[in-house]
Amino acid sequence: MSNCTEALANADIAGPGVRISFYVQAVLLSILSCRSQSPNEVTGSLYASIGSITVYTITSIVSAAQNAIALSEAIFVTYLVGLASVGILASLISYSKFRKDRPDRKVEAAAIVQLYLALSCSIALWALAPHFGNNIECNTHVLFVIFGSFPVFPTARILWLVLLPLLTAAYTVTLYYDYLHGPKRGEKRDSLLPTSRSSQGSPSPSTDRKSKKPRIDGSLLVQLFVIIVVFALLILNAELYLNRNFNGSQRGQWGFGQVSPMFLVFIPLIGVWKGFRENGLSKRVPAD
């Protein structure tokens, strides 16, 4: 047992730079989606996040195929990918609320591929878990963490082998429903806008002045609060998992492989800074 708990996490999988990059990107991407005034402001950050998750997932798959990672490390991959996927889903939900047709449908297709890749890899991991990795004798000592620690076998394995297929099915049904009904609703809504605007006439000067007054958007504050709380809990569980399963004295080592992922943080960070600089906490103004 002691040899298993002293095993060091692979720096390319659980290094501090990798973790911080994933955490910050997910939080900033969700905040940016809430604050942005147009889908164009979110697209670049979405592509960056999707790209980093996909590369991270494929790298982990290659390492697993070479028998170069342990089960405990592979499970941590699901923590990071799951957390980042929550950020992408939150962004896509906000992305779809813009009134105009979205200018870049390819980013949605990329997100769908990434999410299915993450779900399928997670299902495969839990199905192969008993004999997975380069340290099979330690697999039974791995602890899964969701606010508390419990054994991977059989509790966590059964839970995720039931939950993940259900999530995949629910996501597929949602996509199918959106494919059948989403565009039609958008077309009807857009076709009615010119008539509604012309019937109302030009706004009075007093109304125009009032509309220009910045007002704090209560719904935005609620969304920001939910984002902070949800991601704080997700990050807490990921860090607790590392603490329960790996030698803490080695998890803070930095190297070039830990510094380079940090540059990806600047893309959503700049977007968030611009969004709040221009609009503050005022209500979103729909694009014409």
DRENVEX-407526 format. One line per field, with one value per residue: z, y, x of N, C-alpha, C in turn. Coordinates in steps of 0.05 Angstrom, whole numbers, always signed. Layout:
REM residues N
n.pz [Z, ...]
n.py [Y, ...]
n.px [X, ...]
ca.pz [Z, ...]
ca.py [Y, ...]
ca.px [X, ...]
c.pz [Z, ...]
c.py [Y, ...]
c.px [X, ...]
REM end
This chain:
REM residues 288
n.pz [+0, +15, -24, -67, -55, -55, -107, -162, -196, -266, -297, -345, -344, -294, -276, -246, -281, -323, -296, -274, -321, -346, -306, -302, -355, -363, -325, -341, -393, -386, -358, -396, -436, -412, -408, -458, -518, -568, -610, -635, -600, -567, -597, -610, -560, -548, -588, -573, -522, -535, -569, -534, -497, -531, -551, -502, -487, -530, -524, -475, -489, -525, -489, -455, -491, -498, -450, -410, -368, -304, -273, -235, -254, -303, -288, -265, -311, -330, -292, -304, -358, -355, -323, -357, -400, -378, -376, -431, -447, -418, -443, -496, -487, -473, -519, -557, -547, -571, -613, -669, -726, -713, -728, -737, -746, -744, -697, -660, -681, -672, -616, -604, -625, -591, -541, -547, -555, -505, -471, -492, -484, -429, -414, -436, -405, -352, -361, -373, -327, -283, -303, -323, -342, -320, -271, -245, -198, -160, -170, -140, -96, -108, -96, -105, -110, -90, -57, -15, +1, -32, -49, -115, -136, -117, -123, -148, -201, -217, -211, -250, -297, -303, -302, -342, -395, -393, -391, -441, -475, -461, -478, -533, -547, -536, -573, -620, -615, -617, -668, -699, -683, -667, -708, -736, -698, -691, -742, -747, -705, -721, -768, -750, -725, -755, -768, -717, -698, -734, -725, -676, -681, -678, -620, -566, -548, -492, -477, -504, -478, -427, -439, -448, -399, -356, -326, -272, -285, -258, -268, -292, -250, -218, -252, -254, -200, -195, -232, -207, -158, -175, -206, -167, -133, -167, -178, -127, -115, -154, -137, -86, -101, -123, -77, -45, -73, -91, -81, -47, -44, -92, -131, -145, -179, -230, -300, -369, -397, -364, -364, -416, -427, -399, -430, -460, -428, -435, -478, -467, -422, -440, -471, -430, -400, -438, -446, -396, -389, -429, -420, -367, -312, -336, -370, -422, -489, -543, -607, -669]
n.py [-24, +26, +34, +42, +90, +125, +132, +173, +226, +231, +284, +307, +297, +309, +354, +418, +463, +444, +431, +481, +510, +484, +491, +548, +562, +538, +564, +619, +616, +603, +648, +687, +673, +686, +741, +761, +798, +781, +722, +719, +737, +696, +652, +644, +632, +586, +551, +547, +523, +475, +452, +446, +409, +365, +352, +339, +295, +258, +252, +226, +179, +156, +148, +111, +69, +55, +34, +68, +97, +97, +70, +106, +155, +158, +163, +213, +243, +241, +273, +325, +331, +325, +369, +412, +401, +414, +469, +480, +462, +497, +544, +535, +533, +585, +608, +592, +624, +672, +719, +725, +684, +637, +653, +616, +553, +511, +510, +490, +438, +418, +419, +382, +334, +332, +325, +276, +244, +248, +225, +172, +153, +155, +118, +71, +70, +59, +11, -22, -18, -55, -82, -43, -2, +10, -7, -50, -78, -40, -20, -32, -1, +50, +110, +141, +207, +246, +295, +263, +205, +143, +73, +55, +6, -35, +8, +62, +47, +18, +59, +98, +68, +61, +114, +144, +122, +137, +193, +201, +183, +219, +267, +258, +254, +306, +335, +315, +333, +388, +392, +379, +417, +466, +503, +517, +545, +588, +613, +629, +665, +705, +723, +750, +794, +844, +863, +871, +911, +953, +964, +986, +1034, +1091, +1097, +1142, +1202, +1205, +1152, +1130, +1153, +1131, +1077, +1077, +1082, +1050, +990, +945, +877, +831, +776, +763, +768, +726, +683, +687, +677, +624, +599, +606, +579, +526, +511, +517, +475, +431, +436, +431, +377, +351, +365, +343, +290, +281, +290, +247, +204, +210, +227, +285, +320, +321, +341, +393, +407, +444, +452, +459, +435, +447, +501, +519, +505, +545, +591, +587, +606, +661, +674, +668, +701, +753, +762, +763, +807, +849, +845, +859, +909, +939, +932, +923, +904, +908, +897, +848, +869, +853, +833, +868]
n.px [+17, +38, +77, +45, +16, +57, +70, +88, +55, +47, +79, +62, +10, -12, +15, +31, +26, -5, -52, -68, -75, -119, -158, -163, -175, -225, -258, -253, -272, -326, -343, -332, -369, -417, -412, -402, -421, -430, -427, -378, -340, -330, -314, -258, -235, -264, -246, -192, -196, -222, -184, -140, -160, -171, -120, -95, -127, -117, -62, -61, -88, -51, -8, -32, -39, +13, +24, +41, +21, -11, -72, -92, -72, -97, -150, -148, -142, -195, -219, -198, -211, -266, -280, -263, -297, -347, -341, -340, -391, -423, -409, -427, -482, -493, -474, -511, -555, -554, -587, -582, -564, -513, -446, -405, -409, -375, -346, -382, -389, -337, -336, -375, -352, -308, -332, -359, -314, -289, -329, -332, -280, -277, -316, -293, -246, -266, -290, -246, -217, -201, -156, -123, -67, +2, +14, -15, -22, -31, -80, -126, -120, -131, -165, -228, -254, -306, -324, -315, -275, -275, -270, -245, -259, -313, -346, -340, -330, -376, -414, -399, -400, -453, -473, -445, -460, -514, -510, -487, -528, -568, -545, -541, -595, -610, -580, -603, -655, -646, -626, -671, -710, -686, -664, -711, -741, -706, -707, -760, -763, -726, -750, -794, -774, -762, -815, -836, -803, -813, -867, -867, -840, -795, -754, -769, -732, -725, -732, -690, -646, -652, -643, -590, -566, -523, -540, -539, -537, -576, -584, -537, -501, -519, -507, -451, -438, -456, -422, -372, -379, -392, -346, -307, -319, -311, -256, -236, -249, -217, -165, -165, -168, -117, -87, -102, -83, -30, +39, +46, +90, +116, +83, +85, +125, +157, +167, +189, +147, +105, +100, +88, +31, +6, +4, -41, -81, -84, -116, -174, -171, -158, -204, -244, -227, -233, -289, -312, -289, -313, -368, -379, -419, -467, -531, -536, -533, -571, -546, -558]
ca.pz [+0, +17, -50, -86, -49, -60, -135, -171, -218, -291, -299, -368, -339, -270, -268, -237, -304, -337, -280, -273, -348, -349, -287, -309, -381, -360, -311, -357, -417, -377, -352, -422, -450, -399, -410, -486, -532, -594, -610, -645, -578, -553, -615, -607, -534, -550, -604, -557, -502, -548, -579, -512, -486, -550, -550, -477, -488, -548, -511, -454, -503, -534, -465, -446, -511, -493, -423, -397, -346, -285, -272, -219, -271, -324, -275, -262, -337, -331, -276, -318, -383, -347, -315, -381, -416, -366, -385, -459, -449, -408, -464, -518, -480, -476, -548, -572, -539, -587, -630, -696, -732, -705, -752, -740, -737, -741, -669, -648, -689, -658, -589, -603, -628, -567, -519, -551, -550, -476, -460, -501, -471, -400, -412, -441, -382, -329, -369, -372, -303, -267, -315, -338, -333, -317, -243, -240, -170, -143, -178, -119, -75, -118, -84, -121, -92, -94, -30, +4, -12, -31, -68, -143, -140, -142, -122, -169, -227, -223, -213, -275, -319, -306, -306, -367, -418, -390, -399, -470, -487, -457, -495, -560, -550, -536, -599, -641, -612, -626, -697, -711, -676, -661, -731, -743, -679, -696, -766, -741, -687, -737, -788, -737, -713, -770, -765, -690, -695, -750, -713, -651, -688, -666, -592, -559, -537, -464, -475, -513, -456, -405, -447, -448, -372, -349, -304, -264, -293, -236, -278, -297, -223, -210, -268, -245, -174, -200, -244, -187, -139, -189, -213, -142, -123, -185, -174, -100, -117, -169, -121, -65, -113, -124, -50, -34, -88, -100, -63, -50, -46, -120, -150, -151, -195, -255, -322, -394, -403, -346, -370, -442, -427, -386, -450, -470, -410, -443, -498, -453, -403, -455, -477, -406, -394, -457, -442, -372, -393, -446, -412, -338, -304, -348, -384, -449, -510, -566, -632, -689]
ca.py [+0, +49, +38, +53, +117, +142, +135, +201, +231, +239, +313, +315, +292, +322, +375, +443, +480, +431, +434, +510, +518, +473, +504, +576, +564, +530, +585, +643, +611, +605, +676, +702, +667, +701, +770, +770, +811, +768, +696, +722, +743, +670, +631, +639, +618, +559, +535, +542, +503, +449, +442, +436, +384, +343, +344, +326, +268, +241, +245, +206, +154, +145, +138, +86, +48, +47, +24, +86, +110, +80, +75, +130, +178, +159, +173, +242, +254, +245, +296, +349, +332, +330, +397, +429, +397, +429, +496, +482, +460, +523, +564, +529, +540, +615, +614, +587, +643, +696, +720, +721, +658, +636, +656, +595, +528, +491, +508, +471, +411, +411, +414, +356, +313, +330, +314, +247, +231, +247, +206, +145, +146, +151, +92, +51, +68, +46, -17, -36, -9, -75, -91, -20, +12, -2, -14, -62, -87, -17, -10, -35, +19, +77, +122, +161, +229, +265, +307, +243, +184, +115, +56, +54, -20, -34, +30, +83, +35, +13, +85, +111, +51, +67, +142, +155, +116, +153, +220, +200, +181, +245, +287, +251, +262, +336, +343, +308, +351, +414, +390, +379, +440, +491, +522, +528, +566, +612, +626, +643, +688, +726, +734, +768, +818, +869, +872, +881, +936, +974, +971, +1002, +1060, +1099, +1103, +1170, +1210, +1198, +1123, +1124, +1160, +1111, +1052, +1080, +1082, +1023, +977, +919, +854, +812, +749, +759, +764, +699, +664, +688, +663, +595, +590, +606, +557, +499, +504, +514, +448, +413, +438, +420, +348, +343, +368, +323, +264, +280, +289, +221, +182, +215, +240, +314, +335, +320, +350, +422, +411, +458, +448, +472, +424, +459, +530, +523, +506, +569, +611, +585, +621, +689, +679, +676, +723, +778, +765, +771, +834, +867, +845, +874, +936, +952, +929, +920, +885, +916, +876, +843, +882, +835, +843, +872]
ca.px [+0, +55, +90, +25, +9, +80, +75, +88, +37, +60, +78, +47, -18, -22, +33, +17, +20, -27, -76, -76, -85, -146, -177, -168, -189, -253, -272, -254, -289, -353, -348, -333, -394, -438, -408, -398, -443, -433, -413, -350, -322, -326, -305, -230, -230, -275, -227, -168, -202, -228, -159, -123, -172, -168, -92, -91, -140, -103, -36, -67, -94, -25, +7, -45, -33, +41, +25, +59, +8, -26, -100, -96, -66, -118, -174, -145, -148, -224, -226, -191, -227, -294, -282, -261, -321, -368, -338, -348, -420, -434, -404, -445, -509, -494, -469, -536, -576, -553, -611, -574, -552, -485, -429, -385, -420, -354, -338, -401, -382, -313, -343, -390, -333, -291, -348, -362, -288, -285, -347, -325, -255, -283, -330, -273, -228, -278, -294, -220, -203, -187, -131, -112, -44, +28, +17, -40, -24, -40, -107, -146, -115, -138, -189, -242, -261, -328, -328, -304, -260, -285, -254, -253, -272, -329, -366, -338, -332, -405, -428, -393, -409, -482, -479, -434, -477, -538, -503, -483, -554, -582, -532, -548, -623, -611, -570, -622, -678, -637, -624, -698, -727, -672, -662, -737, -748, -690, -716, -785, -758, -713, -768, -813, -761, -766, -842, -840, -788, -826, -892, -862, -830, -769, -757, -768, -706, -723, -728, -663, -628, -654, -631, -561, -556, -514, -554, -527, -553, -579, -581, -508, -489, -526, -491, -423, -437, -459, -397, -350, -384, -390, -318, -292, -324, -298, -227, -231, -249, -194, -141, -167, -161, -88, -77, -108, -71, -3, +58, +42, +115, +126, +63, +88, +149, +153, +186, +179, +121, +85, +98, +75, +2, -3, +0, -68, -98, -85, -137, -199, -167, -161, -233, -259, -219, -246, -318, -319, -281, -333, -396, -382, -439, -493, -546, -527, -548, -571, -536, -579]
c.pz [+0, -10, -70, -80, -54, -90, -144, -195, -242, -294, -323, -365, -315, -259, -261, -261, -319, -322, -279, -299, -352, -331, -296, -335, -378, -346, -328, -381, -409, -371, -378, -437, -438, -405, -439, -498, -559, -593, -619, -623, -563, -570, -611, -582, -535, -566, -588, -536, -513, -558, -557, -500, -505, -550, -525, -476, -506, -537, -490, -467, -513, -511, -455, -465, -508, -465, -406, -374, -329, -285, -257, -236, -292, -312, -271, -288, -339, -314, -292, -343, -376, -339, -339, -399, -405, -375, -414, -462, -440, -429, -488, -512, -483, -505, -564, -567, -555, -609, -659, -701, -725, -729, -757, -728, -733, -712, -653, -655, -675, -629, -586, -606, -603, -544, -522, -547, -520, -463, -467, -487, -441, -397, -416, -417, -359, -336, -366, -346, -287, -277, -331, -325, -328, -288, -232, -210, -151, -150, -156, -96, -83, -105, -102, -101, -104, -67, -8, -12, -10, -53, -96, -149, -114, -144, -145, -197, -235, -228, -241, -300, -323, -315, -333, -392, -417, -399, -430, -485, -485, -475, -524, -566, -552, -563, -621, -640, -623, -656, -711, -707, -673, -684, -738, -724, -684, -721, -762, -724, -703, -756, -775, -727, -729, -767, -738, -687, -710, -738, -689, -658, -674, -637, -587, -547, -508, -460, -483, -492, -434, -413, -446, -420, -365, -324, -298, -271, -271, -244, -283, -271, -214, -225, -259, -218, -178, -212, -224, -168, -152, -194, -188, -131, -141, -181, -147, -102, -133, -153, -97, -76, -114, -96, -38, -48, -96, -78, -67, -54, -74, -140, -159, -168, -223, -275, -347, -401, -386, -352, -396, -442, -415, -406, -461, -453, -420, -463, -485, -434, -417, -463, -454, -399, -412, -452, -418, -374, -409, -435, -382, -330, -315, -364, -412, -469, -535, -591, -652, -712]
c.py [+25, +55, +50, +82, +136, +146, +164, +204, +240, +269, +323, +312, +308, +343, +401, +461, +470, +436, +463, +519, +508, +487, +532, +579, +558, +553, +610, +640, +614, +634, +693, +698, +682, +731, +779, +781, +798, +741, +698, +726, +717, +650, +624, +624, +590, +541, +528, +521, +476, +436, +431, +411, +361, +333, +329, +297, +249, +233, +224, +179, +140, +134, +112, +63, +37, +36, +41, +102, +90, +87, +101, +155, +181, +170, +203, +256, +260, +268, +322, +352, +337, +359, +416, +426, +412, +458, +500, +480, +486, +544, +560, +537, +571, +623, +611, +607, +669, +696, +714, +693, +659, +636, +632, +569, +507, +488, +489, +443, +401, +404, +388, +333, +309, +318, +284, +232, +228, +226, +177, +136, +140, +124, +69, +47, +53, +16, -34, -32, -31, -83, -68, -11, -4, -10, -27, -71, -65, -8, -12, -15, +47, +86, +143, +182, +245, +275, +288, +222, +157, +99, +57, +28, -28, -8, +49, +71, +30, +39, +97, +94, +53, +95, +152, +147, +132, +182, +222, +199, +207, +267, +283, +260, +292, +346, +338, +327, +379, +415, +392, +406, +467, +511, +534, +550, +591, +627, +641, +668, +711, +739, +753, +794, +843, +881, +884, +908, +959, +983, +988, +1030, +1067, +1105, +1133, +1176, +1202, +1169, +1116, +1130, +1140, +1085, +1053, +1079, +1053, +1013, +951, +897, +834, +783, +743, +754, +735, +678, +664, +674, +633, +584, +587, +582, +530, +492, +502, +486, +427, +413, +426, +389, +337, +344, +348, +295, +261, +276, +261, +199, +186, +229, +271, +329, +337, +333, +379, +427, +423, +451, +462, +461, +434, +488, +535, +523, +531, +592, +611, +600, +650, +694, +685, +699, +750, +784, +774, +800, +854, +868, +862, +903, +952, +953, +927, +898, +891, +893, +873, +856, +864, +848, +847, +853]
c.px [+17, +68, +70, +19, +33, +86, +71, +70, +54, +57, +62, +17, -28, -3, +19, +9, -4, -53, -86, -88, -113, -166, -184, -182, -218, -269, -275, -272, -318, -361, -350, -359, -417, -436, -407, -424, -448, -418, -384, -331, -315, -312, -276, -223, -241, -256, -202, -173, -207, -202, -141, -134, -167, -139, -85, -103, -125, -76, -40, -73, -68, -9, -6, -39, -5, +45, +43, +46, -7, -55, -106, -92, -88, -144, -172, -149, -178, -233, -221, -208, -256, -298, -281, -286, -345, -366, -346, -378, -433, -431, -423, -473, -513, -491, -494, -558, -575, -575, -604, -564, -522, -466, -410, -397, -399, -345, -356, -395, -357, -319, -358, -371, -316, -307, -353, -336, -283, -303, -340, -300, -260, -297, -310, -254, -241, -285, -269, -205, -189, -160, -117, -86, -19, +34, -8, -44, -33, -68, -128, -142, -123, -165, -201, -253, -284, -337, -319, -291, -274, -271, -264, -268, -287, -346, -364, -341, -361, -420, -424, -400, -439, -487, -469, -451, -503, -533, -499, -509, -569, -571, -540, -577, -626, -601, -590, -646, -670, -635, -651, -713, -712, -672, -689, -746, -732, -699, -742, -780, -745, -732, -788, -800, -765, -794, -847, -827, -802, -852, -889, -853, -805, -773, -755, -741, -703, -718, -700, -642, -628, -640, -601, -549, -548, -529, -541, -547, -554, -574, -551, -494, -494, -509, -462, -419, -438, -433, -375, -354, -380, -361, -300, -295, -310, -268, -220, -230, -225, -169, -142, -160, -131, -76, -80, -91, -41, +13, +57, +68, +126, +107, +67, +113, +142, +175, +175, +151, +99, +80, +82, +45, -9, -9, -28, -88, -103, -108, -164, -195, -170, -190, -249, -253, -233, -277, -326, -310, -302, -361, -400, -401, -467, -505, -536, -545, -548, -561, -559, -575]
REM end
